[in-house]
Amino acid sequence: MNQWYLSHEILIQGTFISLLLALSIQVPLRAGVFSFAGIGSYAIGAYTAAILTIREQVAPVVAIGAGVLIAAAAGYLLALLVARLSGLYLGMATIAFSLFLGVLATNGGDLTGGATGLFGALSTLTTAHVITITVLVLVALAASERGSFGRRVDAVREDPQLAVSMGIDVNRVRRRVFVISGALGACAGGMNTLLRTTVSPETVGFHLVVTALTMIIVGGALSWAGAAIGAVIFTWLPSVLQFVGEWQLLVYGIVVAIAAVYVPNGLLGLLQEGWRRLRRRGRRLPAGGASVAAAPVAEDPEEKLAALGGPTAEARS
């Protein structure tokens, strides 16, 4: 077991970091907000962690925490800026935000390392730290999907106008998901940089949008569990598909197309539907396993009495 862990440690790290990246997209989508700002926040967290670690030699928690705070503040300001946008227009605006940060990193001079990037971000961050942080995030998100906040988010996603009529501040909910998305993306970017000790504009490019969205489509967009399923699949799939070589992108495209057409709610939705069917089937079966026909429901009192085995009016007379 230890040998397997050591030989797959990089994939294990990548799974948890990819999960946080996917969650930075899943959280807004669950609220009906078509935003990719989490990818830009990934860049903020990555470069902030690298700069503070290389130039100030701060502890990993400080480097990552600073990136999270900056990205959360940027997410809040972005939410105010794009408050009137929705749908594809909002998606395009948040993609532009991410691309703008990539251009800023490329032209950042000595601060960001330019097109070459920054190297030598050595720290004491370990795989155990990454797993612990991710598990704490999952516990918090799982709790947020329940209770009053979870119901408000569902209402905003399903019908914003109805949510407003129920007294829910839709704009406030959207601002919150932008902040959470920014924090999650920055956390993923900061941890990835400190584990790999380097960051460059190529590592925070548009391909992250494709990767995160693919995980959400295949896994499911309405719960953290769907993001987890997608992160596991698309982190480990390249090692499984090594035998197809340069055809890997084609295989990814086929998988995503099939999921989008035949499994619109993702693999999580498919599993949930299967579980509900099993529960309904279990309710229809008694302990012995044989099906039981329901007693006929009659409208007439005499017929009801006869159906239950009681004496009819003729017998009583």
C-alpha positions in Angstrom: 0.0 0.0 0.0 2.8 2.4 0.9 4.6 1.6 -2.4 1.4 2.3 -4.3 0.9 5.6 -2.5 4.5 6.8 -3.2 4.2 5.9 -6.9 0.9 7.7 -7.3 1.4 10.6 -4.9 1.5 13.2 -7.7 -1.9 11.9 -9.0 -3.3 11.9 -5.5 -2.2 15.6 -5.0 -3.6 16.4 -8.5 -7.0 14.8 -7.6 -7.6 17.1 -4.6 -6.3 20.2 -6.2 -8.5 19.5 -9.3 -11.4 19.0 -7.0 -11.0 22.5 -5.5 -10.6 23.9 -9.0 -13.8 22.2 -10.1 -15.6 23.4 -7.0 -14.7 27.0 -7.8 -16.9 26.5 -10.9 -19.5 24.2 -9.4 -20.4 26.6 -6.5 -21.6 29.4 -8.8 -23.3 27.0 -11.2 -25.3 25.5 -8.3 -26.7 29.1 -7.7 -27.5 29.5 -11.4 -24.5 31.8 -12.0 -22.6 30.9 -15.2 -19.2 32.1 -13.9 -15.6 31.0 -14.6 -14.0 33.6 -12.3 -12.6 30.8 -10.2 -10.0 30.2 -12.9 -8.8 33.7 -12.6 -8.7 33.3 -8.9 -6.6 30.2 -9.4 -4.0 32.5 -11.1 -4.2 35.0 -8.2 -3.6 32.3 -5.6 -0.8 30.7 -7.6 1.2 33.9 -8.2 0.6 35.3 -4.7 1.9 32.1 -3.1 4.9 32.0 -5.4 5.9 35.6 -4.8 5.5 35.5 -1.0 7.3 32.2 -0.7 10.3 33.2 -3.0 10.7 36.8 -1.9 9.5 36.8 1.7 10.1 33.1 2.7 6.7 33.0 4.5 5.0 29.9 5.8 2.7 28.0 3.4 -0.4 28.8 5.3 0.4 32.6 5.1 1.2 32.4 1.4 -1.9 30.5 0.5 -4.1 32.5 2.9 -3.0 35.8 1.4 -3.9 34.5 -2.1 -7.3 33.4 -0.8 -8.0 36.8 0.8 -7.0 38.7 -2.3 -9.0 36.4 -4.6 -12.1 36.6 -2.4 -11.9 40.4 -2.4 -11.4 40.4 -6.2 -14.4 38.1 -6.5 -16.6 40.4 -4.5 -15.6 43.4 -6.7 -16.2 41.4 -9.8 -19.6 40.4 -8.6 -20.5 44.1 -8.2 -19.1 44.9 -11.7 -21.1 42.1 -13.5 -24.2 42.3 -11.3 -26.4 43.1 -14.3 -25.1 40.3 -16.5 -26.4 36.7 -16.7 -26.1 33.6 -18.8 -23.6 33.6 -21.7 -22.8 37.3 -21.2 -21.7 36.6 -17.6 -19.7 33.6 -18.7 -17.9 35.6 -21.4 -17.2 38.4 -18.9 -15.7 36.0 -16.3 -13.6 34.3 -19.0 -12.3 37.7 -20.0 -11.4 38.3 -16.3 -9.3 35.1 -16.3 -7.6 35.9 -19.6 -6.8 39.4 -18.4 -5.0 38.0 -15.4 -3.0 35.7 -17.7 -1.9 38.7 -19.8 -1.1 40.6 -16.6 1.1 37.7 -15.5 2.9 37.5 -18.8 3.7 41.2 -18.8 4.3 41.5 -15.1 8.1 41.9 -15.4 10.2 40.8 -12.4 7.2 40.5 -10.1 5.6 37.6 -12.0 8.6 36.4 -14.0 7.1 37.4 -17.3 6.4 34.6 -19.9 9.0 32.4 -18.1 7.2 32.5 -14.8 8.6 32.0 -11.2 10.7 29.1 -10.0 11.9 27.9 -6.7 8.8 28.3 -4.5 10.0 25.8 -2.0 7.8 25.1 1.1 6.9 22.6 3.7 3.5 21.9 2.2 2.7 18.2 2.1 0.1 15.9 0.6 -1.4 15.4 4.0 -1.9 19.2 4.3 -3.6 19.3 0.9 -6.0 16.4 1.8 -6.8 18.0 5.2 -7.6 21.4 3.6 -9.8 19.8 0.9 -11.7 17.6 3.4 -12.5 20.7 5.5 -13.7 22.5 2.4 -15.9 19.6 1.5 -17.4 19.4 5.0 -18.2 23.2 4.8 -19.8 22.9 1.3 -21.8 19.8 2.3 -23.2 21.7 5.2 -24.0 24.7 3.0 -26.1 22.5 0.6 -28.5 21.8 3.5 -30.5 24.1 5.7 -31.8 27.6 5.0 -28.8 28.7 2.9 -29.0 25.7 0.7 -32.7 26.3 0.1 -32.0 29.9 -0.8 -29.4 28.9 -3.3 -31.7 26.4 -4.9 -34.5 29.0 -5.1 -32.1 31.5 -6.8 -31.1 28.9 -9.3 -34.5 27.6 -10.2 -36.4 30.9 -10.3 -34.7 34.2 -9.4 -37.9 36.2 -9.7 -39.8 33.8 -7.4 -36.9 34.0 -5.0 -37.1 37.8 -4.9 -40.9 37.5 -4.2 -40.1 35.2 -1.2 -37.8 37.9 0.3 -34.5 36.4 -0.8 -31.8 38.9 -1.7 -30.6 37.3 -5.0 -27.8 39.8 -5.6 -26.5 39.0 -2.1 -26.5 35.3 -2.7 -24.6 35.8 -6.0 -22.0 38.0 -4.4 -21.4 35.3 -1.8 -20.9 32.6 -4.4 -18.4 34.8 -6.2 -16.4 35.2 -3.0 -16.5 31.5 -2.3 -15.5 30.7 -5.8 -12.6 33.1 -5.6 -11.4 31.6 -2.3 -11.6 28.0 -3.6 -9.8 28.8 -6.9 -7.0 30.7 -5.1 -6.6 27.9 -2.6 -6.2 25.4 -5.4 -3.7 27.6 -7.3 -1.6 28.3 -4.2 -1.3 24.7 -3.2 -0.5 23.6 -6.7 2.3 26.2 -7.0 3.9 25.3 -3.6 3.8 21.6 -4.5 5.3 22.0 -8.0 7.6 24.9 -6.8 6.8 26.8 -10.0 4.2 28.8 -11.9 4.0 30.3 -15.3 1.3 31.8 -17.6 1.0 28.5 -19.3 -0.1 26.8 -16.1 -3.0 29.2 -15.5 -4.3 29.5 -19.0 -7.6 28.8 -20.7 -7.1 25.0 -20.6 -8.1 25.2 -16.9 -11.6 26.4 -17.9 -12.0 23.4 -20.2 -10.7 21.0 -17.5 -12.9 22.3 -14.7 -16.0 22.5 -16.9 -15.4 19.0 -18.2 -15.3 17.7 -14.6 -18.5 19.4 -13.7 -20.4 18.2 -16.9 -19.4 14.6 -16.4 -19.6 14.5 -12.6 -22.7 16.7 -11.9 -23.1 20.4 -11.3 -25.6 20.5 -8.4 -23.5 19.1 -5.6 -19.9 18.9 -4.4 -20.1 15.1 -4.9 -20.4 15.6 -8.7 -17.3 17.7 -8.7 -15.5 15.0 -6.8 -16.5 12.3 -9.2 -15.4 14.4 -12.2 -12.1 15.3 -10.5 -11.3 11.6 -9.8 -12.1 10.6 -13.4 -10.2 13.2 -15.3 -7.2 13.2 -13.0 -6.7 9.4 -13.3 -8.0 9.0 -16.9 -4.8 10.1 -18.6 -2.8 7.3 -16.9 -5.5 4.8 -17.9 -5.5 6.1 -21.5 -1.8 6.1 -22.1 -2.2 3.3 -24.7 -4.2 5.6 -27.0 -1.4 8.1 -27.1 -2.2 11.3 -29.1 -5.9 10.2 -29.3 -6.5 11.1 -25.7 -8.2 14.5 -26.5 -10.6 12.7 -28.9 -11.5 10.2 -26.2 -12.1 13.1 -23.8 -14.4 14.8 -26.3 -16.4 11.6 -26.9 -16.8 11.1 -23.1 -18.0 14.7 -22.6 -20.4 14.6 -25.6 -22.0 11.3 -24.3 -22.3 12.7 -20.8 -23.9 16.0 -22.0 -26.4 14.2 -24.3 -27.3 11.0 -22.3 -26.5 12.0 -18.7 -27.5 15.7 -18.5 -27.3 15.6 -14.7 -23.9 14.0 -14.6 -22.9 10.7 -13.2 -24.0 11.8 -9.7 -27.6 12.4 -11.1 -27.5 8.9 -12.6 -26.4 7.3 -9.3 -29.1 9.3 -7.4 -31.8 8.2 -9.8 -30.7 4.6 -9.5 -30.8 4.8 -5.7 -34.3 6.3 -5.8 -35.5 3.5 -8.0 -34.1 0.8 -5.7 -35.8 2.5 -2.7 -39.1 2.6 -4.5 -38.8 -1.1 -5.4 -37.9 -1.9 -1.9 -41.0 -0.3 -0.6 -43.2 -2.4 -2.9 -41.7 -5.6 -1.7 -42.4 -7.2 1.8 -39.8 -8.9 3.9 -40.2 -12.2 2.1 -39.5 -10.6 -1.3 -42.8 -11.4 -3.0 -44.8 -8.6 -4.5 -48.1 -7.8 -2.8 -51.1 -6.6 -4.7 -52.8 -3.7 -3.1 -56.4 -4.2 -1.9 -58.9 -2.6 -4.2 -60.0 0.8 -3.1 -63.8 1.1 -3.3 -65.9 4.2 -3.0 -69.0 2.5 -1.5 -68.7 1.7 2.2 -70.1 -1.8 1.7 -67.5 -2.5 -1.0 -64.7 -1.2 1.3 -65.9 -3.5 4.1 -66.0 -6.4 1.7 -62.6 -5.6 0.4 -61.2 -5.6 3.9 -62.8 -9.0 4.7 -65.8 -7.8 6.7 -69.4 -9.2 6.5 -71.6 -7.7 3.7 -75.0 -6.3 4.4 -76.6 -9.5 3.1 -74.6 -11.6 5.5 -75.4 -9.3 8.4 -79.1 -9.6 7.7 
